[in-house]
Amino acid sequence: MDFELSKVQKDIQKAARKFAKGEFDKELARELEHKHEFPREICRKAGELGFLGLHYPREYGGQGYGCLENVLVIEEFCRQDSSIGSAAMLCGFAAETVLRFGTAEQKQRCLPPVAEGKAIFGGAITEPDHGSDITSLATTAVVDGDHWRINGTKTFISNAGIAGNYMVLCQTDPAAAHRGQSMLLVPADAPGLTVSDLGRKMGINLTPTGELTFKDVRVPLANLIGERGKGFYQVLQFFDESRIAVAAQALGIAQGAFDRALAHTRQREQFGQKIAAMQVSQHKIADMAIELELCRLITYKAAWTFDQGKPDSVLTAMAKCHAGRTAVEVCDEAMQKLGGYGYMADHDVERCYRDAKITELYEGTREIQKHTIGRALTGRLQ
């Protein structure tokens, strides 16, 4: 792997940084969080400038770039503001399932509006009784004439209530367990689909998280995404890409917290000297910088490997696991450096701290990532 970003990649990085600095106002972020409101106008502008669909082909409203370029944008957005950046990253959550497995008609219907910032997408995978165990699903879809009829409940769904379409993982062949799962495209206005907001979370409160209930929801047979019975495996392939995005989110949040802690350390005086001159401060800053650089290297490598057409589930799991832990630890140390100031609700580091934790939870918990890594390294033991 070439560790030097290309000129184009550096230009994308620079443009994302400039946009975020100009549009991500921290007072607005606090106001939106207080209102539990999605930053629609910012996401619309980001879409108009091509940041949201960067990794979509041009024929579907994108820029034709890859996972690494998308990582660079996510990192810069979350570095500038953890809440707005996270919301922007989630605008097209799970739309990659349509991009990778959908028909040309499905792609044309769903992807351009998301890329242009005019629509939001959602993925419905997790269920109340099964959590991270997606080998077991209670949500079913049966053929009913020329339609699928869906019944069940999905929970912890990002963009619930604001998405125009959802990818829903369903059990289409109960006798086949996870080998009988399929992905279906369900419009938000489908009769029988109801949304319940799960309320305020610790962080990422600009993005709603809710529960979807399907009661005899009917969608055309043509709304099958990919192959029938391959949904479980398609979701795993989606995770190989989406978890890299979460690693980039974690990296950006951590870098933003570090930037603020470093600036504070350079200007703050205690006991008659700059605290930056104290060895304990220098060592803490060094530790944080080391972890950030390691996080960046593994995240970029995972994205680069994906772009080479060789997605690596173990590398992706390592990137997400390490980046999530780094984000939590760096934000914790950043708050420690700011002392009481960092603990105040009107300070960015406090919000970074709260927003960071989700990166260890969604898209597979830290334990799930370690399970993926450990099983791959040890093999399937009897």
Secondary structure by P-SEA (a helix, b strand, c coil): ccccccaaaaaaaaaaaaaaaacccaaaaaaaaaacccaaaaaaaaaaacccccccccccccccccaaaaaaaaaaaaaacaaaaaaaaacccccccccccccaaaaaacccccccccbbbbbbccccccccccccccbbbbbcccbbbbbbcccccccccccccccccccccccccccccbbbbbccccccbbbbbcccccccccbbbbbbbbcccccccccccccccaaaaaaaaaaacaaaaaaaaaaaaaaaaaaaaaaaaaccccccccccccaaaaaaaaaaaaaaaaaaaaaaaaaaaaaaccccaaaaaaaaaaaaaaaaaaaaaaaaaacccccccccaaaaaaaaaaaaacccccaaaaaaaaaaaaacccc
